[in-house]
């Protein structure tokens, strides 16, 4: 700059002095760029969580949404899923990936995932060993875990379920939950009680917020989820019969100026009901994104109902001029169908099971070893149902198949194959071993052989197939080359699997090993039709 001629500066200053006012803009500092707008939620195509994902909950950590759902009597306990847009989700792990908390034995329900001051909490329900249902809490430094269990927060004599954390108008943390009175033909109050600073105990006295009083609510209200909006707390809740083909579930709302009430139920409840595609919607978590409001909740798809289970769906709502939530799509769930994957397969690559495999939580985690594209699955006694390894089904019509290696070499008393599984006491299986192929029906813990055929002694591998139609009708076939299939049932006949799904779960399909010796499988495939 020191080599510039002074006369040039004088000319420049003179030019600025006579420049139009607008010319000064070019000398102003450039404004900082605005942050990129939040991408809009894609058009909602339900289910967003395909398969058996009851009682889903959701929270946002950073730029990522995290969800969990009931796993009930399937392990691993409580799936962990993540998404950046609310509609495309990836299963990345589980809250308790390798077993149950020591205090609990079954019914792992309604995990409410939340983030507070950089720590992630999961408030969940489980049945206490030798006791009743309790609400407990686990925590982690990161949403993907690992989680530390802190045990039960509350367990009333009639049972306590469906915990939900919420800050009151003074910033004090409370736990809301349902007293499970319907299990003993009593009302079902929703309670609130203060949480300790470390969120591991309840302090003070509990306060009743509301209970089932309206005819449409039937014998229960449950699944509370609270948000604040325009000076009110809004408590979304589910009511009536949750599960099975004759379910009557729906969603209502109440509001209050103070978290502890008094609460006013909406005169136009229920605010979310069934439509031609989905039925019995309820028990979810509300959230806001990009100025729009949603609830992630569960519902049955009318074509597959309890055979697939309660799937995770996303419904949008807005606020009326009177300050009440109103769900779009005529007070019902968006019914645009999601594109179900045609084929879901596992080549057993790597050294660990894919996270979507499940097993009965009342049994130990199965012994597995993956190597060279093969899965070696340890067996359990047949009288216990064997070792079961399944995955959630996605449609009412599907075909599942797997290759069993060296079936003729399985020792006496060992059978292995594919199965449609309700629970350890209820399954339909196609098994190989002991020189034969056989179809088994296991119902209420009692097993009968439905059909048998000789297994070629020279078979190095056999492909086994189970097909479901309308979620109920099952057929079984085998093949040595994957092209020519032989049915084990007479032409046109099928087994009725209506007995398979437990009251609160969908059917799984997968692998089974019975006896004392391990079996080896290649490629498992689920084809949705």
PyMOL commands that set and color helices and strands:
alter all, ss='L'
color gray80, all
select helices_A, chain A and resi 6-17+21-27+181-184+215-217+305-308+328-331+382-384+407-409
alter helices_A, ss='H'
color red, helices_A
select strands_A, chain A and resi 57-61+64-68+74-75+77-83+90-96+104-116+119-128+133-140+148-154+160-167+173-179+190-195+202-210+221-229+232-239+250-256+264-265+278-289+292-301+311-319+325-327+343-346+359-360+368-371+374-377+387-392+398-405+415-423+426-433+436-443+446-454+461-469+473-479+486-487+495-496+508-514+519-528
alter strands_A, ss='S'
color yellow, strands_A
deselect
rebuild
show_as cartoon
